[in-house]
Amino acid sequence: MKRIILTGGGTAGHVSPNQALIPHLLKEGWEIHYIGTKAGIERQLIEPMENVTYHAVQSGKLRRYFDLKNFTDPFRVIAGVFQSIAIVAKLHPNVLFSKGGFVSVPAVFGAAVCRVPVVMHESDITPGLANKLCKPFARRVCTTFPECAEALGPKGLCTGTPLRASLFAGSRERGLALAGFDGQKPVLMMMGGSLGAQTVNAVLREALPELTRRFDVLHVCGKGNLDESLLSLPGYRQFEYLSEELPDAFACADFMLSRAGSNSLSEILALHKPALLIPYHSGRGDQVQNAASLKARGLAHVLPQSDMTAASLTKALDALVADRDRLVSALVSLPEADGTQAVLREIRQFMRPEA
């Protein structure tokens, strides 16, 4: 039997592509194991899945800033490496697939020690620190962005990001019913990632008197970010989080307002949604670079957060509406944005033969 170990965690973005791969791997007859941390989000998302065996190891966060935990976390990573070596040696898998995040480091190191082929995936336009540390041990690094694949050299291959099949099964009618909209106005959907985007939330709400004249606004605002004073505002519906209903919300959306996390961008591209991106400027700056790549390729509009006001947001959305036909044409002409099958091909190519 073919056996694979998946790893990745720390954020939902390092787990959801693995969730997308798992049904296909099960259908192909793989025995699936997952290495994650004891308390990370990956355990919450993966352990309940049927036919997947979860293995918890220690790990430490890889920080680019001063923190007292920087003195102790390396020892946790080392402990996690030894735990991973024991797991990999016992399972003797055909391949390990890593989606990144700090938990992937001990898992990939463990696979390397046991001479198990490693295939990795990098979602952003530049590799994260964990993937930089793991790259020497990988046979292939799949990427979402062509710029990243080029920078990685021979190991890099632009495949797109694995996306869950349910994403493409949404219904516009169910989405409109979910939000209570009648479909007479275009729907603007705002998403800020799993935790929301409080700055964008605030400016969007400030602009609602003007925006609701032109759009019905479906706002996924993040946990704890509901504004009760707006619960009865016509043309505006807010949700803390959408899970099973998310494909329906996407299906009814005519335009997207979003941060520029790589997984969100992959979904926007795959669903051919005209989008205004407001990248979050973190220390690494990956969202800024992600958004700049799409803008340069004519696939999205970008509004820097530093320039965002209620007035500038409204103006930028007007420009997005005016450019809708060109954007949709550019998005439809893209190669397949869902990277599921391309990543599966790389896993099959580099797996070692069955015993």
N, C-alpha and C positions, 0 to 999 in steps of 0.2 A: 504493500500500500504506500502511496505517496504521502509524505508527512512534511508539513510546513510549520515554522514558527513565525508568527507575526509579532511585531513590537511597535511601540509608539505611544506617546501620551504626554500628559502635562496640560494639554488643552484639547477641546473637542476637535479642533482642526487637525490634530495629530492622530485622531482615532477614526473619524468618519470615513476616510478613504479605505481603511482596513475593514470597516463595517460594510462598505460597498463591495469589497472583494470576496468576503466570506461566503455569501450565497453561491457565487460562481465556483469557488473552490470546492464547496460541499457537493455541488452538482457534478463536478469533475472527479469526485471520489477522494479528495484529499482528507487526511486526518489533520485537524487544525489545533495548534497550541498557541497561546498568547503569553508573552512575558511583559508584565507591567509592574507598577508599584503597588504597595499594600493599600494606600489611601488615595491614589490619584483618580481623576475622572475616568481614566481608561478602565479601571476596575468596575466602576458603576455602569459603564456602557457595554463592556464586553462580557463580564462574568455571567450575566443573566442569559446570554445567547446560547441556544441549544447547539450541541455538538462542537463546542469550543471549550478546551480545557485551559483554565487561567492559572498562571504561575506568578506569584508575587516575589519580587526581589527588592533589595535596597538600592537606592540611587540618591544622588544629590543634584541640586540645581546648579547649572553652569552659569554663573553670574559674571557680567562685565563691569560690575560696580562693587564697591567695598561693602562687605557684610561679614559679621562675625562668623556666620555659618560657612563662609569660604574656607575657614580653617578646619572644619569638621566634615563638610560634605565630600571632599576627596576620599576620605576613609570609607564613607558610605558607598561611593562609586566602586572602590576597590572591592568592598564586600560583595556588592552586586555583581561584579565581574566573576568572582569565585562561585557565587550562587548560579549565575548564568552558565558557567562552564559545566557545572554539575548537571544542570537541566539539559543542556544541549548534548552532552556526552551520553546521558541516559536515553534521550529520545532519538538520537542519531537521525536528525531530519535531512531531507533532500535539499532544503534551502531555507534561508531566513530572509524575510522581507521586513524592512524597517521604514516606518513613516516619519521618524525623527522625534524630537523632544528629548529631554535629558534622560529619560528611562531607556532610550535606545542605545546609549553608549555602553553600559555593561553588557547588554544583550548582544550587540554586534561584536564587542571584544571577545565575548564568550564563544561566539560562532567562529571567529577567526582562529582562536586557539584550537578549536576542534576541527578546523579545516572544512567548515560548512560554507558553501557559497552564499554570499550576501548580495541582495538586490535592495536598493534604497530608493526613496522618493523625496524630492525637495519641491515644496509648493511655491516658495517665493522666488523672486528674481535673482536673489543672491543666497547662497547656502547659509543656514543657521550654524551656530557654533557646534552643536551636537553633530550635525552632518559633516562639518569640516573635519572633526575629530575622527569620524567613522569612514570617511571617503577612502583612505588608503586600503581599507579591508573590503571594499565593495567591488564586485565585478561590473555592475551597472548602476548608474544613478539616473533614475527617471526624473523628469522635470515637468513643471507646468509651463514655464516660460522658455522660449527659444534662446533668449539671452543667457539664461542660466546654463542650459545645455552646452552652449558654445564655450562659456567660461570654464566648464568642467573638463573640456578636452575629450579624448576618446571615450572616456567612461560615461559621458553625458549623453542623454537621448531625450528629446522633447516628446513626451507621451500624452500630456494632459493629466488631469487629476481623476482618479476613480470616483465616480458619482453613483449614489444609490439609485437603483432603477425606479423606485417609487417617486423620485423627483419628476419624472417625465409622465406620471400617471395622473396629474392633477386635472380638475374640472373647473372651467371658468364659472359655470353655473353654481357649483358648490362653494367656490371662493366668494362669489358675490353674495350668496346666501349667508355665508359665515360672517361677512362684514356688514350685512344689512344694506347693501348698495343695490340700486336698480339697474345699473349698467348704462345709464344715460350719459354719464360723464366718464372720461378716461380715469383709470385708477392709478394713483401714484402710491407705490409701496416703499416704505422706508424700513431698512434693516441696518442694525449697527453691530451685528455679531451677537454671540450668545449672551453677553453681558450688557448689550445696548451701547449707546454712545450719547452720554448725557449732554455734551455740548451741542451736538446736532439735534438731539431731542428738543432742547430748549429753543433753538432758533427756528426749527420747524414749527413748533407750537406758536411761537410769536408770529410767524407768517401765515397761520391758518386762516385768518379772516380774508386774506387775499387768495390763498391757494384753494380754499374750498369753493370759490367761485368758478374755478376752472377744472378742479379734480375732485374725485372722491379719494380720501387719503386713508390708506391702511397702514398703520404704524405699529411695527414690532419694536417695542421700546426697551425691552430688557427687564429682568427681574427687579421688582421694587421701584420701577420707574413710571407706574401708571399715574396719571393726573386726574383725580376724581372730579375736578371742576369741569372737565371736558367730556365726561362720560355721555352726556346727552347732546353734544354738538352735532348738528346735521352734517353729513358728508365726511365725518371723521370717526374712525374706529381704531382703538388701541388694544394691543395684546402684549402681555409681558413676554410671552414665548410661544412659538408654534412648533409642534412636532409632527404628528400625523396629518395635521391640517395644512402644513407648509406647502406641499405641492399644489393644493387648491388655491392658496393665496397667491403663489407664483403665477398660476394659470390665469387668474383674473387681473393681474397687474399689467398695465400698458407701459409703465415707466418705473424705473427703480431709482431710489436714492439710497446710497450705501457707503459704508466704509470700504476699504480696499484690501481686506484680508484675502489671501489667495483662494481659499475655498469658496468664499462668496463670489469672487470674480469668476471662478470656474463655473459656478451655477448660472450666473448671469450670461456668460458666453454660450453655454450649452443650451439655454432656453431662449437665446436671441432677444434679450431684453435691453432696450435703450436705457442707459444708466448715466446718472450724474454721481460721480465718486467724490467723496470728501475724505481723503486718507488721513489716518491717525498718525501723527508725527512722533513715533517712539524713538528711543535712543538708536536703534538699528536702522530706522528709516525704511524698512521693507515695504510698508504700505505706500509710502510716497513713490518709491521706485516702481512698485506694481502698477500704480495708477498711471504713472508717466509712460510706462510701456504701452498700456492700452490706448492712451491718448495719442501717442506717436504713431500707432498702427491704425488710427481712425476708428477705434472700436468703442470709445466711451468719451464722455465729457468729464472734466475735472474742475472742482472748485476748492482751492486751498482753504483749510480751516481758518487761517489767519485773515482771509478776505471775506469770510462768511458773516453776513448779517441777514436779517429778514428780507431786506430789499435785494441784496445781491443773490440770495438763494432763489427768490422769485424770478429774477432776471435770468439766472442760469437755467432754471427749469423751463422758462419760455424758449430759450435757445435750444434746449434739448428737444422740446416738442417740434420746433421748426426743422430740426435735423433728423427727425425720426426715420423717414424713408431711407435716407442714405445709411444711417446706422444699421437698420434692420438688414439692408442689402449686404453690408459689409459683414455682419454677424452670420448671416445665412451662408455666405460664401466661404467661411472658415472651414478648415479641416475639422474632423470630429473632435468636439471639445471634451467629451467624456472619455477619460483615459483608461477606463476599466479594462477593455480588451487588450490595449497596447501594453499595459503593465503586466497582465496575465501572460502575454507572449514572452516578455522578458523573464518572468519567473520560470516559465517552462524551459526557456533557452538555457538558463544558467544553473538549473537544478542538477544535482548529481544523480546518476542513474539509480533506479530503485534496486534495493538489495535483493 
